[in-house]
Amino acid sequence: MRAQQQALAEQQTRDQLLAQQLALEEQTKEELENKVEERTIELQITLRELEEKNTELERINNEDPLTGVKNRRFFDKRLEHELRRSQRDDAPLSLLMIDIDHFKKVNDSYGHPAGDAAIKLVSQTIKACLRRPFDHVCRYGGEEFAVILPNTTHEGALKLGEEVCTEVGQQQVEFSEHQFSLTVSIGVHTAYGETTAHAGDITHMADEALYHAKAHGRNQVISSQSLP
């Protein structure tokens, strides 16, 4: 009887130790899972913050600081991208090259800050004329802008160019005690999915049309198709 009681007591002790061990393992497992969950949440927050910072950095790298529109870096990348898509889908791709007329006279007459105000006004006027989120106005350099128009026919691009000309001509730049009006000259070129075309070719043709517009009176839209 005594041996049986001792064996039973030992069994109870072993059962208690096993139960304590299982409880400890369960507690350790739960603590580990909680820590893993906490670290996972922390990692997700860190990744989200990093993504937001990268997005902001990308925006800064692609944005002209004076006007807030896209910059030349964005233009070069986007035009290449849209040209490849145009060639793949056999869709038209139009480009407007826009230059502020007599801009040197603005700087000479009113000073460079007034010139900056003129550039900002023109950029916002052009942007307001765009109807689609995938149309982009970019500051190409100085007082020159470029507008990328995916899936836009030559006729549609010319119509937009005429609208920009009209809208800019109706604006007044107000800077300090000065008030003055502006005009722009615009060159238009459209590529129709030509597989041999390069981004530089499109820019060159639109720029040639712009040069022709400035050399023959300014304040007008000239198509690359009308060039000799």
N, C-alpha and C positions, 0 to 999 in steps of 0.2 A: 504493500500500500504506500509506504513512504517513498519507494522508488518511483511508483507511478505519479505520486504528487510532485516529486522533484522533476520528473520528465515533463509533466504538464506545465510546471512553473517555467522550466527552461523554454518550452515551446511558446508559452505566452510572452516570455521575454524576447524570443526571436521574432515573434509576430509584431511586438511593439517596435522593436528596432527596425524591422522591415517597413512597417507603416511610417515610422519617422523618416526613414531613408526615402521612401516614395514621396512623402510630403515635402521633404527638402528638395528632391529632384523636380517635383512639380512647381515649387516656389522658384527654384533656380530657372526652370524653363520659362515660367511666366515673366520673371524679371528680365531674362534675356530677350524674350519676344517684345516686351515693352521697350527695351533699349533699342532693339532693331527698328521698331516702329518709330521711335523718336528720331533715330538717326536717318531713317527713310524720309520722314517729314522735313527734317533739317536739310537733307540733300535736295529734296524737291524745291524747297524755298530758295536754296542757293542757286539751283539751276534756273529757276524762274527769274531771279534777280540778274543772273548772268545773261540770260536771254534778253531781258529788258535793256540791260546796258549795251549789249551787242546791237540791238535794234536802234537804240539811240545813237550809238557810234556810227552805224551805217547811215542813219539819217543825216548826221552832221557831215560825214564824208561825202554825201551826195547832194548837199544843199549849199546854194550860194549864200554866204552870210549877209550880203547887202540886201538882196531882194527876197530871199526865202524860197525862190523857185529852184529847180534842179540845176546842177552845175555842169561844167564841161566833162568831168569824169563820168557822171551819170549818162550824159548824152552819148559819149563814145561807146559805152557798154550797151546802152539800150538800143541804139541804132543798129548795132551788130545783131543783137537778139531779135529785133523786129524784122530785120532783113532776112534772117534765116527762117523765121516763121512765114514771112511773105513768100519765100521761095518754096517752102514745104507745102503751103496751102494754095499756092498760085493765086495770091491775093495782092491787091495794090498796096503800096506803102508810099505815103506822101511826106514831103519835108518842106517846111517854110523856113527860109533864112530872112531875118528881119533886122534892119539897122535903123537907128535913130538918125534922121536927117540933120545936118549942120550941128552935130553935137559939140564940136570944138568951139563953135560960136557961143553955145550955152555956157561952157566952162569959162571962156574968155570974158563973157559979158557979166555973168552972175557969180562965178566962182565954182570950185569943184563940189562943195556941199550941195549947191543947187543942181549940179550935174548928177549927183547921187540921187537927189529927190526925183529928177526926171527919169532916171533909169528904173527906180522903184515904181513910179507911176505907170510907165510903159509895161513893165513886167506884170503888174497886177491887172492892167487892162487886157493884155493878151490872155492871161490865165482866166479872166472872167468870160472870155469869148469861147472857151473850150467847153464842150458839152459832155464829154465822156471821160470816165476815170482813167482810161488807158491812153489818152492823149496827154502829151507832156510838153510843157514849155521849159526850155533850159537857157540859162545865160551862157552863151557860147564864148563870149569874151568882150570886155569893154562895154560898148553900147550895142552889141550885137546879140541877138537871140535866135534860137532854133526851136521849131515846134515839130515834134514827131507825131505823125498821124497814121497809125496802123489802119489797114483795111479802109482806106479813104481814096476815092477816085481823084483824078486831076481836077475835074470840075468842082468836086466838093472842097478840095484844098484851095482852089482859086476863090471860091465863095467865102471861105473862112478868112482868107487873106484880105479880101475887100472889106469884110466886116471889121477886121483889126485896124485897117487903114482908117476907116470911118470913125471908129470908136476913139482911137488915139487922137485924131484931129479934133474931136469934140471936147477933149479934156483940157484942163488948165493946171499947169504946175504952179503951186503956191509955195514960195519959200521966202522966209523973212518978209521983207516989204516988196518982194518981186512976184510978178505973176506973168507967165508966158505960156504959149501954146507950142505944140510939137507936131511933127509929122514923121511917118516912117516909110521906108522903101522895103519891098518884099520880093524875094525870088522864090519860085515854086518849082519843084520837080517831083515826079511820081515814077516809081519803079513798079512794073507789073509782073512781079515774080520771076524776073530774069535770073536764071541760075548763074550767069557769068558776072552779074553785078557785084560790086563791092561797096561797102559803106562809104569809102572815100569817093567813089564815083557819084553817088547820090548827093553827097555834100558838095562836091565840086560843081555839079550841074545846077543845084539850087543857088550856089554862091555866084555862079556865072550870071544867072538870071537876076540876082540881086544887084550885081555890078552894073548890069544893063539898065536896071530901073533907076539907079542913082546917076548913071551917066546921061540919062535921057529924061531928066526933069524931076526925079524924086517923087515922093508922095504917091506911089503907085505900086501895083502888083504886076510882075512880069513872069510869064511862064517860060520854062526852059524850052518848051515846044515851039515858042515863037522866035527863038534865037536863030540867026542865020547859020 
